[in-house]
Structures are given as C-alpha cells and as structure tokens.
Amino acid sequence: MIGVPAIPADVDCVAVYHRLREGVPKSSSQIGYGYNLYPAARAVTDHLSTILRTCVQTGRIAEYGTRADAADRDLAATLAGAYLGVPVSGDQVVFTHGSTEAISIVTGFLAACDTSLVLPMPCYYAFEQTTRRRGGVIAGRYRYDGTAATTGIDTRYRAMVEILPNGVTGTLFTRPEMDTDFTVLDVVFQAGGSAQATARVVQEARALVAGGLEATAVMMTPAKDMCVPGLRAGILISGHPPLIAAAREEQFDRTASINPMIGQTVLLYLTVLLLADAERTGGMRAFEQTYSWIRSQFTDHDVAPIPTLETCVEIIDHLRGMAAHFTRAFALLNDHPSPLLETGDGLRPMAGYSLLPRVHAPLGDTEKVIAWVNAIGRHHHLKLNPMLLFGGSAPAWETLYPGQARLRVNLSVPHLDLTTSLKLLDYAHAEITKRGTP
C-alpha cells in the first residue's frame, strides 16, 4: 500500500472555518455570503449561449486548442491594455479558472523565487492557504491605513499584494511603506458602487500599473461583477516572462488546455468595463465611439461572437440596477434599529457588495468570538462570517485591529433576507447574553 503524503496543515483562517461551522445545519441562513447573489443579467446568459453555440459551430469544443485561443488572448490584451492604460501583448496574458487559480499560480511561482508576500488584512483565504501549500512565506500584513505588522520571517525578495477594492471591506487600502520587488494586483470589483467611487477604483488600478508590467501580476475576474462565479473565468496579466511561462506550464500539466468559454467570458467582461468607463467619463457619445472601436478590434483579431450594442447596453443598465440594490441594502443596514453592528457612511463599499462592520458587543477574546459565532449557528441557524476567516491569525487581528470582533455583511442578498437576518442576529445575541454563555 502506498504511503500518506505530508500535506501542510491548513492556515488559521481555513482551520477556523471548521470550528465555526461545527454542528451548524447546512440549510442555515447567512449574512455574509462570499459571492454575488444578485441575478446575472439576461443579456449575459444570452451571450453565453451565443458563445457556446459559436464554439460548437467553429469546432472549438471538439479540440484541445485551436488558433482561436491565441486570437482571444491577443484581443484580451488589447482590451485590458486600453482599460488599464498600459500596453499589453497577447504573450503576457493567461486565461485562468477564476482568480483562485491565478492566485495559486502566482503564489507558487513567487515561493519558488524565494519571494515572500505582504498581504492586506482582511484578504481572500487563498492568498494565505496557497502560499503555505506552495512552501511560501508571509512577510507581513497591513490594514486600511497602511499600518503594517511583520511576521519576523523574510526571504530574499518581497511582493506586495494589493486588492482593488478590498474584497471583504470594499474599500481602498493605503500601501504600507515597505520596500518590495514585485506587485500582485487583484482587481476584484469594478461595479456596484457610485460612479465617482468606481472611477476612483479604476484610477487606482491604472496608477499601480503605470510604470509597466515587468514586476507586476494583474488578476481580474467577471465572477463577482457579472454574477457568474460558477463559470470560473479569470485573466492573469504580467510582463514578467518567467511567470507567464510557469503559468502556461502549470496549466498544461493539469488541464492540457483552457476551456474556450473562459476567454470569451473575459472578453465580454472587458468590453463591458470599457464601455461603462467611457459612458462614465464621456457620456453616450464616448460610449458609442468606444463600442465602434471594440467592434473593430473583434473584427481585426478575427474573434467571434462580437457582443451586440444592445447586449452591452442591457448589461450596463443591469449593473446600474445592481448598484442601486446595494445602495438600498446599505441604507437598510444603517437604518436597522440595533446597536449590535457598526454603521455609518464610512463603511460603504466603493465597489462590490461586501463590508466588514465591527460588532459593538463585548464578546471577549478570539476563543469567545468563535464560540459565539458557533452558538448562533447551532441554536439559531444563522451562519456568521467573522474577521478570522479573512486571512491572518488571531494574534495578527489583535495587532492590526485590536479590541472588537467584525462580521462580514453581503449587500447583494434580497432586501427582505437582509433585514430578516439582522433581526435574527439581534434575537440570537440577546438569547445568548441572557444565558450568559454560548
């Protein structure tokens, strides 16, 4: 019989999940879902059907790869370059199975290059988990105002991870004053906020890559903005050839080729981002001019299908409706007659649906927070997602965010679900407080 391999233990933010959910019914409601529950636009699903039909008609699904794959990458490079404001070529682009795969590829490559990471906190668990799995090192973590805490472990090189906006708080973080050799830019949300806030997020992304892509990796995904997480579509862009070569080799080892639907979905997303930005900055005239240019780029690169003007208009209208839904949900959170969760306009996400308000109740240390969350899940069938799930460890959270627990709130849920869950949270906390112990 073969042996059992030595697998690194889960990082704290993954291990704690099992403790939080022990004995909690799977059917429980939830306040802090980790994905966008707003329905995808009908125009998105219709265009996805057109993509699949085109792939069938052109034979792309009957082969492991065709020349059309390179055409998709070249076009994605052109569109992404226009959006980010920096030249991008097709050989700097890799389509990925969502940003999670991109994170795995990049963290693995950096670990092999003796490069440690400086992470924002909170952050997506994969940055911590895959770094450990790949033998990498976390050199430090930082909070919203740039305050950093080092781990005391370092390597020859350092990479700064920046997330625009932060995937848990929906806000922009100040980059800490630390010398680094590489930047990992994860662009998670570009929709769902006000026009002014979204414009600022775009400006920040462009500023970070303005010096070129030679020491930068950029990740983007339509999963959250377009409400299609199940498609696992993403794009990795870098001007560092060894990283791109490593990404292609890793994908070849694991999947041989990439599903053509992934690249095509990314192309639709980049098209929508460019058009939304054009309309935001120059009105309908700029929108029409940009659409004409995008259409010519699809033609010049011999890529089909081309998203129709009607499709793009409908998707952008849908995104405006989604932003209005988030705005209304944020207002409901602020107006909820309970002192339990922090409120205030400063918490409003600049883009996306996620925020991480403080819990005003004195819950105690980390162990008591875990017990409190678990008790509410077991006894009241309400899943809560505290800060401990989003990177770092209990000591790291106490160092950077001392004193109070925080819970994720998702603004994409139906408004009635949100208000009902908030009332249930109030009731559950009152019952636990009455009993005196979780």
C-alpha positions, 0 to 999 in steps of 0.5 A: 500500500502506498504511503500518506503524503505530508500535506501542510496543515491548513492556515488559521483562517481555513482551520477556523472555518471548521470550528465555526461551522461545527454542528451548524445545519447546512440549510442555515441562513447567512449574512455574509455570503462570499459571492454575488447573489444578485441575478446575472443579467439576461443579456449575459446568459444570452451571450453565453449561449451565443458563445457556446453555440459559436464554439460548437459551430467553429469546432472549438469544443471538439479540440484541445486548442485551436488558433482561436485561443491565441486570437482571444488572448491577443484581443484580451490584451488589447482590451485590458491594455486600453482599460488599464492604460498600459500596453499589453501583448497577447504573450503576457496574458493567461486565461485562468479558472477564476482568480483562485487559480491565478492566485495559486499560480502566482503564489507558487511561482513567487515561493519558488523565487524565494519571494515572500508576500505582504498581504492586506488584512482582511484578504481572500483565504487563498492568498494565505492557504496557497502560499503555505501549500506552495512552501511560501512565506508571509512577510507581513500584513497591513490594514486600511491605513497602511499600518503594517505588522511583520511576521519576523520571517523574510526571504530574499525578495518581497511582493506586495499584494494589493486588492482593488477594492478590498474584497471583504471591506470594499474599500481602498487600502493605503500601501504600507511603506515597505520596500518590495520587488514585485506587485500582485494586483487583484482587481476584484470589483469594478461595479456596484458602487457610485460612479465617482467611487468606481472611477476612483477604483479604476484610477487606482488600478491604472496608477499601480500599473503605470510604470509597466508590467515587468514586476507586476501580476494583474488578476481580474475576474467577471465572477463577482461583477457579472454574477457568474462565479460558477463559470470560473473565468479569470485573466492573469496579466504580467510582463514578467516572462518567467511567470507567464511561462510557469503559468502556461506550464502549470496549466498544461500539466493539469488541464492540457488546455483552457476551456474556450468559454473562459476567454470569451467570458473575459472578453465580454467582461472587458468590453463591458468595463470599457464601455461603462468607463467611457459612458462614465467619463464621456457620456453616450457619445464616448460610449458609442465611439468606444463600442465602434472601436471594440467592434473593430478590434473583434473584427481585426483579431478575427474573434467571434461572437462580437457582443451586440450594442444592445447586449452591452447596453442591457448589461450596463443598465443591469449593473446600474440596477445592481448598484442601486440594490446595494445602495438600498441594502446599505441604507437598510443596514444603517437604518436597522434599529440595533446597536449590535453592528457598526454603521455609518457612511464610512463603511460603504463599499466603493465597489462590490457588495461586501463590508466588514462592520465591527460588532459593538458587543463585548464578546471577549477574546478570539476563543469567545468570538468563535464560540459565539459565532458557533452558538448562533449557528447551532441554536439559531441557524444563522451562519456568521462570517467573522474577521478570522476567516479573512486571512491572518491569525488571531494574534495578527487581528489583535495587532492590526485591529485590536479590541472588537470582533467584525462580521462580514455583511453581503449587500447583494442578498434580497432586501427582505433576507437582509433585514430578516437576518439582522433581526435574527442576529439581534434575537440570537445575541440577546438569547445568548447574553441572557444565558450568559454563555454560548 
